[in-house]
């Protein structure tokens, strides 16, 4: 399976208000948070790199659908990501029966049950829970157990 769980906005990091966005930063937000999924899936599609009946999981955020002023340009980036999931989902589904899931997260929502559901749904052939390991680290970062740069 493929997991896309990256998102970053220089505008948010620098506390630039939505009404005063830096458009160079805005484009960087789109590139990192949404277009990176498109680029990765485009290469996977051309290389036929995802197995039949494989799966793709992309992490989004509720602000893609509702207004959260503090989320700034990341709301548009995650809305674009969700559109990419729908579009590539059609093409991969038609070609190889690949399933796509976008998981919208809210603060406090990423708990053990959510991780277990995602891990079990996306269990790889070797039996390892790769997604659980990734998300366990993510939870520790959110809770402050791991310091990130």
PLY file of the C-alpha trace (Angstrom):
ply
format ascii 1.0
element vertex 149
property float x
property float y
property float z
element edge 148
property int vertex1
property int vertex2
end_header
0.00 0.00 0.00
0.93 3.65 -0.35
0.60 6.18 2.49
0.72 9.95 1.92
0.87 11.83 5.21
2.82 14.99 4.52
1.63 18.55 4.87
3.42 21.84 5.39
2.65 25.52 5.00
5.26 28.26 5.36
2.36 30.73 5.77
1.07 28.80 8.80
4.56 28.31 10.22
5.24 32.03 9.97
1.78 32.97 11.32
0.89 34.94 8.20
-2.85 35.73 8.26
-4.99 34.20 5.51
-5.89 37.65 4.20
-2.19 38.48 3.76
-0.80 35.23 2.30
2.57 35.12 0.66
1.78 33.48 -2.69
5.23 31.94 -3.11
4.66 30.22 0.25
1.14 29.32 -0.88
2.52 27.48 -3.92
5.01 25.66 -1.67
2.09 24.59 0.55
0.26 23.19 -2.49
3.36 21.44 -3.79
4.29 19.75 -0.53
0.80 19.02 0.81
-1.09 17.98 -2.35
0.90 17.93 -5.57
3.41 15.57 -3.96
0.64 12.96 -3.89
-0.13 13.55 -7.56
3.56 13.29 -8.49
4.02 10.09 -6.50
0.88 8.46 -7.92
1.75 9.55 -11.45
5.09 7.76 -11.22
3.46 4.70 -9.61
0.87 4.62 -12.40
3.46 4.85 -15.18
5.67 2.19 -13.55
2.67 -0.02 -12.71
4.08 -0.04 -9.17
0.90 -0.66 -7.14
-0.34 -4.23 -7.06
-3.82 -5.19 -8.15
-6.23 -4.72 -5.22
-3.61 -2.53 -3.52
-4.54 0.53 -1.50
-3.62 4.17 -1.17
-4.23 6.16 2.03
-3.94 9.95 2.10
-4.25 11.90 5.34
-6.32 15.04 5.06
-7.87 17.41 7.59
-11.44 18.46 8.33
-10.56 22.01 7.22
-10.66 20.75 3.62
-14.47 20.80 4.03
-15.14 23.31 6.83
-13.64 26.68 7.69
-10.99 26.71 10.38
-9.35 30.16 10.13
-6.10 29.08 11.82
-5.51 26.40 9.14
-5.04 29.10 6.49
-3.84 27.93 3.06
-3.56 24.33 4.25
-7.35 24.09 3.88
-7.04 24.62 0.13
-4.07 22.25 -0.05
-6.00 19.44 1.64
-9.06 20.12 -0.54
-6.79 19.70 -3.56
-5.38 16.50 -2.05
-8.91 15.11 -1.67
-9.64 15.94 -5.30
-6.46 14.15 -6.39
-7.55 11.10 -4.36
-10.89 11.05 -6.19
-9.33 11.53 -9.62
-6.48 9.05 -9.32
-8.83 6.72 -7.44
-10.93 6.50 -10.59
-7.94 5.74 -12.83
-6.25 3.24 -10.50
-9.58 1.61 -9.70
-10.38 1.13 -13.35
-6.90 -0.16 -14.23
-6.00 -2.30 -11.17
-8.91 -2.25 -8.68
-6.78 -0.21 -6.28
-8.76 1.24 -3.37
-8.24 4.80 -2.19
-9.08 6.24 1.20
-8.73 9.77 2.41
-8.79 9.96 6.16
-9.81 13.35 7.53
-8.25 14.04 10.88
-9.25 16.50 13.57
-7.09 17.48 16.50
-7.48 14.83 19.16
-9.07 12.39 16.70
-5.96 10.36 15.92
-6.26 7.79 18.67
-5.45 4.09 19.05
-8.78 3.00 17.51
-8.16 5.11 14.40
-4.64 3.76 14.02
-5.81 0.17 14.50
-8.57 0.61 11.91
-6.15 2.02 9.35
-3.49 -0.57 10.13
-5.84 -3.55 9.84
-7.41 -2.22 6.66
-3.99 -1.73 5.09
-2.14 -4.78 6.39
0.61 -5.53 3.93
1.41 -9.04 2.65
4.31 -9.53 5.05
2.00 -9.06 8.02
3.68 -5.95 9.38
1.74 -2.92 10.47
3.82 -0.26 8.75
1.11 2.37 8.97
0.74 1.80 12.70
4.44 2.41 13.26
4.30 5.64 11.27
1.19 6.88 13.07
2.45 5.89 16.52
5.37 8.25 15.91
2.92 10.92 14.69
0.88 10.62 17.91
4.02 10.94 20.02
4.97 14.09 18.08
1.49 15.57 18.63
1.64 14.81 22.35
5.14 16.26 22.55
6.88 12.97 23.43
9.16 13.44 20.39
10.61 16.81 19.52
10.75 17.63 15.80
12.84 20.30 14.15
0 1
1 2
2 3
3 4
4 5
5 6
6 7
7 8
8 9
9 10
10 11
11 12
12 13
13 14
14 15
15 16
16 17
17 18
18 19
19 20
20 21
21 22
22 23
23 24
24 25
25 26
26 27
27 28
28 29
29 30
30 31
31 32
32 33
33 34
34 35
35 36
36 37
37 38
38 39
39 40
40 41
41 42
42 43
43 44
44 45
45 46
46 47
47 48
48 49
49 50
50 51
51 52
52 53
53 54
54 55
55 56
56 57
57 58
58 59
59 60
60 61
61 62
62 63
63 64
64 65
65 66
66 67
67 68
68 69
69 70
70 71
71 72
72 73
73 74
74 75
75 76
76 77
77 78
78 79
79 80
80 81
81 82
82 83
83 84
84 85
85 86
86 87
87 88
88 89
89 90
90 91
91 92
92 93
93 94
94 95
95 96
96 97
97 98
98 99
99 100
100 101
101 102
102 103
103 104
104 105
105 106
106 107
107 108
108 109
109 110
110 111
111 112
112 113
113 114
114 115
115 116
116 117
117 118
118 119
119 120
120 121
121 122
122 123
123 124
124 125
125 126
126 127
127 128
128 129
129 130
130 131
131 132
132 133
133 134
134 135
135 136
136 137
137 138
138 139
139 140
140 141
141 142
142 143
143 144
144 145
145 146
146 147
147 148
